[in-house]
């Protein structure tokens, strides 16, 4: 990010690194710590006296830090730093050292701390999350590394948010979603690592809960080196050990590691972090997990969901509320949160899985009482958008908000009732509220549908009615998960693209761009003048850092107008 006001204050916090710190050593969801406090409540850690752990020579970090390092949960004065110690390399009584500097050579240290050995245990799968909120300077980039024994981790980069009253010249996100480990390689992540972006926004499906290829298409390619076996012996994750195994496997991928070492992540979730198409049953006050044979049993579904939540908290450095001692899952885990990037952008992230009613039956209408967000989260979301003074109001949203129909006349139907098309009353409530309140420059970033897509959000769902256009939705393609072209193989990719885009845009006049033939990611940039979306494809069949990449489309939304313009170069 670049600031329009050239501040004279020093952008690097030079606090003495031997002072006492109040960094949060929650160990990525430390059960023993988080049972008593949330991430917002710091645990005191100690700064070390001069110790040889900081003087160690660099060695191969793979055996000690098998999932490497990552950062998330940015604030204007801090960030969460994450790593995991290999269980076979863990030593009782050995602490973990952390250094943060304004330079890659670590000559200008701004923080030096130690996570006590007692915080690194099997209870949290040997994960560690350290909170540096209050320790760093706004709108600044830092380098960091961990040291365990005489082995250093690789060097990571992290970034803080600008001050709330700052005036950034630009803000950019790499937007990611849907990375079924069994359905391709993560070359896209290596390209993301090289992108000059400020943050990574992950919209969910970081893992898939399956190991038997349940979410591959019949014609999908086989990847023998991506085979998985859950500790429980099931094909779908049942236990916290199962979910930990999946995260640890996904995080062992070198391409994924490169990207998360280089960029601070803002993470959401979708359904596969627990179970496909999951929802909440308000009659039993428990989740429902359709893929599981016992998914309708409240006790079983609650146990599996709680296990998925625990593993997510351990593995994803995110500044959320989590209290595992509370039996009510809605009180135990609160994912929704917002981020302020000065006066340029407000980003609001919602949870569209833990509160949603079941979607309507295939062919069924929209139940007027059905909710996606739940009443409390809906009120919170609208209040956050209403109170924003930023130029751009951005919604990090899990599932497609725009209507998407296929077919004609009596054979016309919505393609995905698991998305907002199954929750039209609440969708209309949101869109009409935005229109009535005069919310401008409303941009929605969406994942889930494994497609690169862009179009207009309207106050109604009648595709050919002159409803008011209130915002623009940009969908990012999947990294590896099955798209429509993979479901219907045998057609040349170019032919499929031309046929599908013509069919979709003809039936859905609000859709300006549609491509479900490729995999990859997108980059979205905000300036005071415009919002620019660029979708990239990356060959998921190439397990290399330089997997073939190409630009699919660049689109622009001018400030003050609900208008999508094509950018040719």
N, C-alpha and C positions, 0 to 999 in steps of 0.2 A: 504494500500500500504506500502511496505517496501522498504527503500532506500539502494542501494548498497554502497553509500558513507555515512559513519557515520558522519553526520554533528555535529559540536560541538555547533553550535548556538542554543539558546533556541527555541524550537518549539512552545512555547505558547506565544502569544503576551500579555504582561502584562501592556498594556497602562492603565493609570488611568481611572477608569470608570466614573469619574465626569467631564471629559473634554468635550468640545463641540464636537458633531459628525456631520457627513454629511451623515448619513444613509438615504437611499431612502425610504420614506414612501409612496409608490405609491398605497397602498391599493389594490393590486392585480389587477390593471387596473383602478384605480381611474379615472373616466371620467373627473373630474375637473382638475386633475393633468396631465394626459396623453394627454389631448388635447393640452397641451403646450410643452410637453417634452417626450422623450422616456425613457426606463428604463436605458439607458446609461447616462442620465443626472440627477444627484442627487438632491433631494429636502432636504433642511436643516431641520433637526429635532433637538430638544433640549435634552440635558441630564438633568435628574431631580436633584433637591436638595433632601436631605434625605426625604423620603416619606414613609408613612405607607403602600403604595401599595406593597413595596418590603418586608415588614415584615409580610405579611398576612400568615395565616396558610393555609395549603393545604385543599381544600374542593372538593367536587364532581364537576368536570368541565363540565359535560355533558350539563346542561342547558345553560351555558354561551358560551362554545366552542363546539357546536354540531358537527362540522366537524374536531375537534381536531386541529392539527398543522402539518406542513410539511416544507421541505426545498428543494431548487432546485437552478439552475443557478450557479453552483460552479465556482469560479475562484481560482487562486493561493493565493489570499489574502482576500477572502470573499465568501459569499453565500447569497441567498435570503431566508428569513424566512417568513412563511405564516401562517395566521389563519383567522378565521371568527367568529364574534360576533353574537350570536343569536339575531334576530331583537327584540324579546320581552324582552331581557335583556339589550338592548342598552339604554344608558342615554346620552342625549345631555350634552356636557360639560365634559364628563368623558374621560380622556385619557387612552391609553393602554400602559402598561409598558412591557419592554423586558429585560431579563437578559441572558447573554451568559457566560459560564464558561468552564474551562478546566477539571472540575470534576463534577460528578453527585450531589455532595453535595452543589455545588455552593459556595464553600469557596474561590476558585481562579477565581474571576470574571475577564473577559477580556473586557466585554462591558455591559453597562447599559444605556438604552435610553427610550424615551417616544415618542409614536406616538400621535400627537395632536388630540384632540377629533374631530376637524373639518374635519379630514381626514377619519373618520369612519362614513359613511353615506349610505343611501339607494341607492344613485347613483352608488355605487360600490358593492351593496348587502352586505355591512358591512364586506367585506373582506379587509385584510391588508397584504401587502408584504413589508418587510423591507430589504433594500440592505445593506449588511455589507462589500461590496468590499472595500479593503484598510484597514479594521479593524482587520483582522485575519492573522494568520501565514500560510505559505504553508504546504501542506501535513499533516494537523492536523485535529483531531476530537474534536468536542466541544459538550457540552450539552446546551440546551436553553429552555426557558419557557416564556410564556406571563402571565401577571397579569392584570385583569380587575376588578376594584373595590376591593373586598376582596377575589376574586377567582383566583386561579392559574390554568393554563392549565397543562396538563400532560407534562412530560419532554421529549424533543426530542433530537436526535443526528444529527449532521450535519458534513460534511467533506469538506475540501478545496482541490484543485488540488495541485500537486507538482509544484515546479518552472519549467519553461520551460527547463532549463538546468540541471534538476535533473536526476538521474539514478535509477529509481525505480526497485526493484527486481521483483515486480509482480503488477498486476492490475486485479480486478475482477468486473464483472457486473452480477446482476440478470436482466434478460431480460424478459419483460412482454408485452402482447398485448391482445386485444379483450376480453372484460369483460362484455358481455351482462348481465345486472343486472337481467333480467327476466328469464334467462336460467341457473341459478345455483348460488351456494354460493361461497364465496371468501376465502375458507380455504387455498388456495394456498398463499394468502397474509400473513397469519399468519406464514407459513413456510418460506416465504421470509424474514419476520421480524427477524427470527432466523438465517438466513444465514450470514456467515462471508464474506460479500462482501463489496467492497468499495463504489459502487454506484448502483442505480437502473436505468436501461434504459427502458423507456416505449415507444413502437413504434407506439402507437396510438389505436384508438377506446377505449379511456378511458371511454366514455359514448356511448350509442346508443340513437339515436334521437327519438326512437319509444317507445310507451307505450302499444300497443295492441298485442305484441308478434309477430310482422311482421317478425322477423328474427329467429324465432324458427322453427324447423322441425315439420312435422305433428305428428310424434311419440314422440316429446320431452315431458319430464315430466313437470307437472304443479307445480309452486311454488306460492301458494296463498299469502304468506307473502311478495312476491316481486311484487305485483301489483302496477301500477303507473297510475296517472291521471294528465295530463298537465293542467296548469292554463288556457290556451287558450281553452281547451275543444277538441282540435284536437288530433289525434293519432300520428302525427308527429310534432316535435318541429317547431313552427313558429316564436316565439318571444324570446326576451332576457329573459323574465320571465320563459318561458318554459325551455330554456337551463339552467338557474340558478337552477330551480327546479330539473332537472336531476343531475347536478353536486352535489347539496346539498344532494340529496338522495343517490347517489353512495358513496359520501364521508362520509355519516353517518354510513357506514358499519364498524363494529369494527375490522374486519380482515384487511381491507384496511388501516384503521387508524394505526394499529400497524406497518405495513410495512413502511408507509410514515413517521411515527414518528422516526423510527430507521435508515432510509437511505435517503441520498440526491438523488433526482430524476433528471435525464436528460430526458426531455419529448419531444416527437414529436407528430404528429397527423396523422390520416388517414381519411377515408371518413365520418364515423358515427358521428364525432364531429359536422357535419353539416347535411349531407344527404348521403344516400348510393350511391356509384358509381358516385359521383359528378365530374364535369369536367368544363373546361373553354371553352366558345364559343368565339373564336377570331373575328368572324364576327360581333357579337353584343357587344363584349368586356364586357362580363358579365358571371357569373357562370351559370351552368345548373344543376338542381336538379331533376333527373329522377323520384324519388318516389312521388314527389308532383304533384298534378293535374295542378298546375300553375308553375311547375318547369321550363318551357320554357320561362316564362315571365321575361325579364331582370330585371325589377324593383323589382318584388317579390323575385326572386332568390338572388338578391344583398342584399335586406333587411334581408332575412333569414341568408345568409352567414355572413353578418356583425354582426348579433345578436349572431351567433355561435362563431365568433371570439372574440367578447367582453366578452362573458362568459368564453371562454377558457383563455383569458388573466387574468381575475379576479381570476380564480380558479387554474391555473397552475403556480407555481413560476418558471418562465423561463426567461432567459435573452435574450429577443427578441426585435425587433423594432416594435413599435405600435403607430400609430397616428390616432385616430378615426375621426379627423376633415378632413382627406383626403378622398375624395369620391372614388378614385381609390383604389380598394381592394389590388392590387399588391403593392401599395405604403403604404397603411394603415398598412399592417401586413407582416412582413418578418420573417419567421420561421427558415430558414436554418442558421446553425451556426456550429462552430467547437470547439473542446476541445483538449488541449495538455496535455498529461500525461508524462511530462519529455521527455526523449529520447526513451521511451518504446512504446508509442501508441499515434497516432493521430486519434481522432474520428470525423467524418464528418457526420452531420445530414442534410438530404434534405427534401424538401416539395414536395410531389408527387401528390398533389391534387389541389392546387390553380392555377397551370399553365398548367396542362395537357390538351391536345386535347381529344375529345371523343374517346373511344376505337373503333376499327373496328366492323362492324356488325358480328354477328355469321356466321361463314363460310367465311367471307371476308378476303382478304389479308391485308398485312401491308402497309399502305399509307406511301410513302417515306417522306412525309413532317410532319408526326405526331410527336409530342413532349410530353414527360412526365415532364421534368424539366423546359422547357422554355429555350431560348437561353442564357439569362443572368445567370440563376442559373447553367446551364450546364457548362458555362465557369468558373464560380466561383468554382464549384465542382472539375473540372479537375485541376484548379490552386492550390486548397488546397491540393489535393493529390500529385501533382507534387512537391510542395514546402516542403512536409513533410520529415524530416530527422529521423523520428522515426522508430524503428524496425518494428512495426506493423501498417498498414494502414487499418482503420476500417470504414466501411460505415454503418451508422444507416439508414436503407432503409425500406420503408413501405411495398412494395409488391414484390412478387417473381420475381427475375431476371432470374433464369434459365428457359429454356423451360420445359414444362411439358405436354406431350401428352398422350392420351389414345386411344384405338382402334388400328386397323391394316389396312394397305394398304389404299384403297379408303375411309375407314371409320375412318381414323385417324384424330384427331383434337386436338388443344390446349385446355386444360381444363379451362383456365381462361384468356380471352383476356383483362380483366381489369388490369392484371398484365403486366410485361414487355414484355410478348409474343405478346401483341398488339402494342408494340412500338419498333419493332425489329431494325429499322434503327438506332435509338438513342442508343439502347442497344449495337449494334455493334460498333458505334462510341466510346462509353465509353470503351468497352473491348479492342478494337484495340488500342486505345490511351494508355491504361495501358500496353499492350503488347509492343507497339513501344517504350514507354518511359522507359521500364524496371522496372516498379513499382513492388516491391516484397512484399511478406507477406500481400496480400490483402484479408481481411476477411469482409464478408458482413453479418450483423445481420438483419434478416427480420421477419416481423409479418404477419398479415392480413389473411393468408390462413388456420388458425386454425389447423395446422399440425406441428408435429416435423419432421424436414427434414434436410438433409445435402447432398451437392453435389458440383460439380465443375462448375465454370463459364468459358465459352469458348468464343473465338473471334467470333464465328458464331452460328447460330441457327439450322444448319443442324445436327441432332443428331448423324448421323453415318458417318459424315465427320471428318477427322483428324484435327479438329481445335485446336488451341493452348489453353491450360488451363492457365488461368491468375489469378484465385482466387478461394476461397472456400466460399460457402454460407451456413450459419446456420440459420434455421428457428426455432423460438420458438413456442411452442403450445399455443393455446388460454387458457385463464383462465376459461372461461365458454361458449364461443360462439360455435355455432353449427359446428361440424366437419363432415367429410364424413361418418363415422360410424353411426352418429346420423341421418343423412339424409336417410340412408338405413338400418333401424333397422331390427331385426329378425335374425341376424347372430351373433353367439358367438364372443365376442371381439377378442379372440385369433385367431379364424379362419379368421375373417375379417382382422386382422393385417397381417397374413401370406399370404392371398390371395392378398390383396391390395399392400403390399410391393413387392411381386413377380411380380405382373402385372406392377407396376410403374417402378421398376428397370429394368425389361426386355425391356420395351418400351423406357425407358429413361436411357441409360447406364451411363450417367454422374451423376445420383442420387445414392448415397451410402446408404442412410437411409431414410425411409419413415414410419411414424406412424400417422395415422389420426383417432385413436381409443381412444385417451386419452386427458385429459386437464391438464394444469399445467403451468410450466415456465421452463426456462433454466438458467444455470450459465455458463458464459464464462470467462476464466482466461487467461491472457497473462503474459508470462515471456520472458526473452531474448532467451530462448531455444525453447519454443513452445506456441501454443494456444490450450486450452482444452475446449471443449463444452460438457456439461452434461445436458440432458433433463430429467425433472422429471414430473411424473404424480401425480395429487392430485385429490381426489374424490370430484367433485363439488356438489354432493348430500348430503354431510355432512357439516352442518353449525356449525363446531367446530374448535378450534385452532389446534387440533390434527387430522384433517381429514387425511385419509389414503394417505400416500405418498410413492412412489417407484421410483427408478432410471430406466429410460427407456434405455438410451444409453449414453456412454461416448466416445467421439472421439477426436483425437489429430491431429494437423497440426504442423510438425516440422518447425522451423525457416529455411528459405531459400529454402523450397520445397513446391510445390503445390501438396500435398499428404495428404489424409485422412487415419489415422490409427485408428483402434478400440482399446480401452483401456478396458480390461476385468474387472478390479477392481477399 
